[in-house]
């Protein structure tokens, strides 16, 4: 890696590690306080002072990483210019969360964690940067890219304004296959997808989410591509004009679309039609069901 890429990677790694450490500290605190999720719905309930000292820290670590991953180090002229950009990314994250968290203890925790990030970035020298291990590619795409890709999905697949197959009403296109999450894991579907995409020369994947901007959407390296329903809602994965899409829904389904991609999956799984999605609730045959009893 060149120095600017190494510094950018170091910032990403720092945020990831701090997020993991503070998240674990918060889980440990919840266990000690015997905290229950239903407590938060009780009138008059509030976080403890110790909680306010911890959870804002992992919140801002996550927020800083999002802002850092909006940056592309190869577009920055020098190492010092990148340091300024990274500090500005930290400022954006801190300002946003400062407006959300009004408790003085929480704001102090935010500021301290943000200052720790700035201090770390400021002291890294070229010798330090040589020891930074690479990370898989991940970049937050901008709103213009997001709109263009959503338009592409709508034009090519009729995606937008609601659920897609197998949750969408109407006949399923011949180049679309849906499996339950359970079966997808059983067959190591992630590896099947990686191999099929790699064979087509696809090394990066766009991941768009139901809740979309301002929640971040990404361009990621193929090694970290995993179809997942998560905090961003239902997920659509694709790449530039390649005629494929993978959809992860809130109903425990993974849908694979595209002539060459479904053909590859069908060749690897000759009995695929006996394992297609039947509903969100887990069953012994791994196809799922809509029946709750």
HELIX and SHEET records of a PDB file:
HELIX    1   1 UNK A    3  UNK A   32  1                                  30    
HELIX    2   2 UNK A   37  UNK A   41  5                                   5    
HELIX    3   3 UNK A   49  UNK A   68  1                                  20    
HELIX    4   4 UNK A   73  UNK A   75  5                                   3    
HELIX    5   5 UNK A   79  UNK A  100  1                                  22    
HELIX    6   6 UNK A  104  UNK A  123  1                                  20    
HELIX    7   7 UNK A  126  UNK A  129  1                                   4    
HELIX    8   8 UNK A  143  UNK A  157  1                                  15    
HELIX    9   9 UNK A  181  UNK A  186  1                                   6    
HELIX   10  10 UNK A  189  UNK A  199  1                                  11    
HELIX   11  11 UNK A  222  UNK A  224  5                                   3    
HELIX   12  12 UNK A  259  UNK A  268  1                                  10    
HELIX   13  13 UNK A  272  UNK A  274  5                                   3    
SHEET    1   A 7 UNK A 138  UNK A 140  0                                        
SHEET    2   A 7 UNK A 218  UNK A 221 -1                                        
SHEET    3   A 7 UNK A 204  UNK A 209 -1                                        
SHEET    4   A 7 UNK A 235  UNK A 238 -1                                        
SHEET    5   A 7 UNK A 245  UNK A 248 -1                                        
SHEET    6   A 7 UNK A 253  UNK A 257 -1                                        
SHEET    7   A 7 UNK A 176  UNK A 180 -1                                        
END                                                                             
